[in-house]
Amino acid sequence: MGMGAARRHPDEAEVSAEAFNADGTLAETVADARITGAADAFAAFSVNPTAIEIERRPLAATDAPAVDPTGQDEDVACTLGEDGAAAFSMEPGFLYELKATFPQGEAEYAFYTVS
């Protein structure tokens, strides 16, 4: 998906920042989520999305956060509630990329998980 790392309101101009650089290192703007194991999570928005897609990519075993160059994108199952929150499960060691569709357009978000 190669989603942007910056968060934005769906009414703003499109953000073109990438979640990771050509060498696999994560962009400085990508937030981290510290979890000890698999965890249930949700993403909430100020405007309810009409759809959401979530993908994850494994992180490499390096000193600096980076995606694994041999890793493949995986779809992450999620449920979009009536309140507009997306529920999904996450595990440490992945870059998560969320693509939310709103009546005004699309917004992309990214974060990575570490233990």
KEDREN-234668 format. One record per residue (C-alpha): residue number from 0; x, y, z. Coordinates in steps of 0.2 Angstrom, whole numbers, plus 5000, padded with zeros to 4 digits. Example, Ala and Ser with C-alpha at 12.3 -4.5 7.8 and 13.67 -1.06 7.14 Angstrom:
<recs>
<0,<5062,4978,5039>>
<1,<5068,4995,5036>>
</recs>
This chain:
<recs>
<0,<5000,5000,5000>>
<1,<5015,5012,5003>>
<2,<5004,5023,5014>>
<3,<5008,5040,5021>>
<4,<5014,5041,5038>>
<5,<5007,5058,5043>>
<6,<4990,5060,5050>>
<7,<4977,5072,5043>>
<8,<4959,5078,5044>>
<9,<4950,5071,5028>>
<10,<4946,5088,5023>>
<11,<4964,5093,5021>>
<12,<4975,5092,5006>>
<13,<4983,5074,5002>>
<14,<4998,5070,5012>>
<15,<5011,5062,5001>>
<16,<5024,5056,5014>>
<17,<5028,5038,5013>>
<18,<5028,5027,5029>>
<19,<5046,5020,5025>>
<20,<5061,5025,5014>>
<21,<5068,5016,4999>>
<22,<5081,5008,5011>>
<23,<5067,5001,5022>>
<24,<5070,5012,5037>>
<25,<5054,5020,5044>>
<26,<5050,5038,5041>>
<27,<5053,5048,5057>>
<28,<5034,5053,5057>>
<29,<5028,5035,5060>>
<30,<5022,5033,5078>>
<31,<5026,5017,5088>>
<32,<5014,5007,5098>>
<33,<5022,4997,5112>>
<34,<5013,4981,5116>>
<35,<5019,4965,5125>>
<36,<5010,4952,5113>>
<37,<4995,4951,5102>>
<38,<4982,4964,5107>>
<39,<4965,4970,5101>>
<40,<4965,4988,5095>>
<41,<4954,5001,5087>>
<42,<4956,5016,5076>>
<43,<4944,5031,5079>>
<44,<4942,5046,5068>>
<45,<4934,5063,5070>>
<46,<4924,5060,5054>>
<47,<4916,5042,5052>>
<48,<4924,5033,5037>>
<49,<4914,5024,5025>>
<50,<4927,5010,5023>>
<51,<4944,5005,5030>>
<52,<4958,4994,5024>>
<53,<4972,4988,5035>>
<54,<4988,4980,5029>>
<55,<5004,4975,5039>>
<56,<5022,4972,5034>>
<57,<5035,4963,5045>>
<58,<5049,4973,5053>>
<59,<5067,4968,5050>>
<60,<5078,4963,5065>>
<61,<5089,4979,5065>>
<62,<5094,4993,5077>>
<63,<5083,5006,5069>>
<64,<5065,5002,5064>>
<65,<5064,4996,5046>>
<66,<5053,4985,5036>>
<67,<5059,4968,5031>>
<68,<5064,4969,5013>>
<69,<5059,4950,5010>>
<70,<5042,4952,5020>>
<71,<5026,4953,5011>>
<72,<5011,4964,5014>>
<73,<4997,4955,5023>>
<74,<4979,4960,5024>>
<75,<4972,4963,5042>>
<76,<4954,4959,5046>>
<77,<4945,4973,5053>>
<78,<4927,4978,5058>>
<79,<4920,4995,5055>>
<80,<4908,4999,5069>>
<81,<4892,5010,5068>>
<82,<4902,5023,5078>>
<83,<4915,5024,5064>>
<84,<4929,5015,5074>>
<85,<4938,5001,5066>>
<86,<4942,4986,5077>>
<87,<4957,4974,5073>>
<88,<4970,4964,5081>>
<89,<4989,4968,5081>>
<90,<5005,4960,5085>>
<91,<5023,4967,5089>>
<92,<5035,4967,5075>>
<93,<5025,4975,5061>>
<94,<5022,4991,5052>>
<95,<5003,4994,5051>>
<96,<4995,5005,5037>>
<97,<4977,5010,5037>>
<98,<4968,5018,5022>>
<99,<4952,5026,5027>>
<100,<4939,5032,5015>>
<101,<4928,5046,5019>>
<102,<4914,5055,5009>>
<103,<4927,5069,5006>>
<104,<4941,5057,5000>>
<105,<4954,5046,5007>>
<106,<4967,5047,5022>>
<107,<4981,5036,5026>>
<108,<4989,5032,5042>>
<109,<5004,5022,5048>>
<110,<5012,5015,5064>>
<111,<5023,5001,5070>>
<112,<5022,4989,5084>>
<113,<5036,4984,5096>>
<114,<5037,4974,5112>>
</recs>
